[in-house]
């Protein structure tokens, strides 16, 4: 029997849209009728902005419901509140913990002490993923947990921080819990999904992230290729541009016939060549992703901003990832 509910960790280089992908994944899972917890750990309130709800407190709140009866609950994990909760839960230091907070000890521990912040954040994810109902069924409270995690460059360190804690604490409850957290992070119930765009640096960082996660024994899930630009030119148009048959001289009379200025022809042709070059670069990076040995899904670039409707569209595109996870 599994010791935790399925855990989906979403990471990616800054600017690749990992928070949007995490939100869409939570909606995709809820679309299967599941109760999902969507967590953020960086204090940016990105989830609240995407779902157009007030800033999230340190408590789980329902933010979306699917037609299939699934729900998305959200939690912005605050390390200071998590430490106070930890002290109360395991050491019964409720009033004493609040006194420590008053004197600035909690703030010191979560901002100055190396690694403590990540220990608290992963500890809260661990608690949520293992929490069960209090009735006879003893089911997990959530059918899945999705984490909008730190960027690819530090994801292995973030998920593996409890290895260091277990090594420092030779015996006792801290060592036991740290080992339990790492057991969950490395279990088949966990998958780390990496979000990238089809550009050289993000793709290389994704490949490096896959290698680092694999070395640490952390399970790699899907590569999510985000913000993919469609080709706006037909094959015939591309061929004509590259062959030199579609130049400014050929385009100018067509523009004039359409009531557009002739002198825009040179700019239009240059833009066409620029688009071809961008598509070629995308294709080169797509080939690299296809050869990396990991399953991948592709999400299109959406115009007009991201709202709940756009998130639902992206959720539909994530169906292969959700099916593989079941």
N, C-alpha and C positions, 0 to 999 in steps of 0.2 A: 504494500500500500504506500502511495506517495506521502511524503512528509510535508509537502507544500503544494500549493496550487501553481499552475503554470505561470512562470515569470518571464516577461518579455522586456528586455533592456534595450533601449533605442539610443544609439550614439551616432556621432557624425561630426565632421569638421564644421566649425562655425560658418554659417551662411548656407549650409546645405539643406536647411529646413527640417532638422531632426525633431523639433517640438511639434511641427505640423504633422509629421509622419507618425509620431507617437500618439497624437490625438486621433488621427485617422485610423490607426490600428485599434485603438480602444473602441471606436465606433464600429469598426468591422467586426470585432469580437462580440460587441453588444448586439449587432445585427444578426448574430446566431442565437440570440436569446440568452446570452450570458450576462452575469453580473460582474462588472469590471471595475477595478480601482486603477485610476490613472494618477501617477505620482510625479511631482517635479521636485528637484533637489537643489536647484541653483538659485532660488529666491528671485526669479525674474517675473513671476506671475504671467508667464507665457500662456498657460492653459486658460486662465481667466480671460485673457484678451481674445483668444481664439474662439471661445464659446460665448463671448460677450456676456460674462457674468461678473459680479463684483469681485474684488481681490479675495483670493482664497485664504481662510484662516488655517490654523493648525487643527483641523478637524475634517472628517470625511463628509463630503456633501454631494448629493446627486446633481449632475449638471446636464444629463441627456438621457432620453429614453428612446428605444427603438420600436419599430412597428412589431418586431418579433417578441417583444416583452423583455428585452435586455435593458440593462441600465449601465450608465457610466457614472461612477462616483469619482471625485477628484480630491487630492490631498497635496497641499504644499508643505513639504516636510521642513520644519524649522529646527535646526540643530540644538538651539538653546531649549526650546520646548521639549525636544526629544530627550535631552539629557535630564531635565526635571522629571519627565515621565519615567525614564529608566531608573532614576534614583528612588522614585516612589514605588515602582513595580517590583524591583529586586531587593531594595534595601530599606523600604518603608520610611524614606526620608522626606516625607511630604513637606512638613513645616520647616524642617532643617534645610531642605533643598531650596525652598523659597528664600530662606535667610541667606544662603550662599549666593543666590541670584541678586539679592539686594546689595550685597557687598562686592559684586562684580566678579565673583569666582566663576560663575557659569559663562559669562562673556569671555573671560580669559581662556577657559578650557576649550571653547568652541572656535576661537579666532587665533589664538597664539600657539597652543600645544599642537605639534605636528601630527596630522593624521586623525586627531580626535573627531574632527568634524565629519570626515568620511565614515569613521566607525559608527557614529550616531546615525547618519543618514542610511547606511546599509543595514544597521540594526533595526531601524523602523520598517524598512522594506521587508526584512526577514519576519518581523512580528506580524505584519499585515498579510504576508503570503502564507503564514502558518496558522493564522487565527481560524478557529472553528466556532460553529454555532453552539449554543449551550443546551440544545435539545438532544433527544435520543439519537438523532441521525448523525450528530457530530460531523456534519459536512463542513467544508471550508466556507467561510463567510463569502469569499469572492471566488468566482470561477476562473479568474485570471487577474494578474497584476501587470500593468504596463508602467515602465519607468522612463521618463524623459531624463536621461542620464547625462553626465559631463561629456565633453567632446572626446573624439577618438584618441587624441594625444595623451589623455590621462585615464582612459576608461579601464585599462587593465590594473592600474594602480588603485583606482577607486574601488573596483570590485574585489581586489585582492588584499585590501588593507588589513583585513582580519587575519590573514596569514602572519603578518608581522606581529599583531597583538598576541596571537596564540604562541608565537615563538618567544615573546617577552614574558608572558604569564605562564610559568612552568606548570602550575597546578591551579585548581580552584575554579569557581564559576565563570570568571572572565575567560579563562582558557577554553572551558567547555563550550560556552556560547560562541566564542570566536570560531572554534572548529565546526560547530553546527552551522553557522552562517556560511562558511566556506564550502561545507558539504552541500548546502542548498545552491550556492552560486555555481558549483561544478556539476550539479545533477542534471539528468535528462529533462527535468521539468523547466530548466532555464535555457533561454536562447538570447544571445546578444546580436541584435540586428544593426548593421552599419549603413548609414545613409550617406550617399555621395551624389555629386553632380558630375557630368561628363566633361571634366576639366582635369588637366594633368596633375596638379597638386592634390586636390581632394581624392582622386583615384589612387595616387601613390600612398597617401595617408591611410586610405582604406585598406590597401594591401598590407601596409606595415601593421595596421591595427589587427588584421586577421592573424598575421604571424605572431604578434605579441600575445594575443588572447590564446592562441593555440599552444604556445610555449608554456603559458601559465595554467593550462588545463581548463580554461573557461570556454564553454560551448558557444561556437559561432553559429548564428542562425542564417538569415538572409541578408544579402546586399540589396538595399533599396536605392535604385537609381532615380533620383528626383529631378524635377524641373527640366525635363527633356523637351527640347524645342522641336516642333514638327518641321518637316521640309515644306517650304512654301512655294517651291518651284517644281514644275513637272520635269520628268526625265528629258523630254524633248527640249524644254527651255534650257536646262543645264547643258545639254549637248550643244545647242546652238551658241550659247555664251562661250563655252570652252573652245568651240571650233572657230569663233570669231565672226559667225554669221549674224549674231545679234549684238551689234555695236550701237553707239550713240547715233550714227547716221541712219541706221535702220529703225531705231526706236523713235526718233524725233517726229517723223510724219504721223506715226500712230498716235503720239501724244497730242499733236496738233489737231488731228481728226476728232479726238475725244474732248477737245476744248481745253487742253492743258498746255502749259508753256513748253515750247520746243527745247529751251535751254536746260530743262530738268533731265533730259535724256542721259547725259554723261553721269550725273549723280545716280540715276536709277540703275544704270548698267554697273557702276562701281558697287552699289549696294547689293546687286545680284551676285557679283563675284565674292563680296564679303560674306554673304549668306552661304554660298557654296563652300567657302573655306571653313566656316563655323560648323557646317554639317559634316565635313570631312574630319575635323578634329573630334566631333562627337562620336563619329563612327569608329575612329581609332581607339578612343577610350572605351567605347562599348565592347570592342573586341577584347580588350584587356580584361574587363570585368567578366565577360563570358568565359574567359580562359582561366579565371582565378580558382575554379573548383568549388565555388559556393553557389547555391541557388540564388536567383535574383529576380526582382520584380521592378517594373518601370512605371514611374508616375509622370504624367505630362506637366508641362508648365501651364499654369492656369492664369488667365488674364482677369483683371478686375478685382484682385484681392482675394483673401481667404475669409469666408464666412462659414456658417454651419452647413449650408448647401454645398459649398465647395469641398468641405471636409467629408461630406457624405459621398461625393463623387470619387474622392481619393480612396475612401474606405472600400468602395466597390472594386477599385483597381488592386487593392491588397488581398483580394479573395484567395489567390494562390498561397500566400503566406499563411493566412488563417487556416486554410484547409490542411496545409502541411503540419501546422501546429496541433491539430486535433488528434 
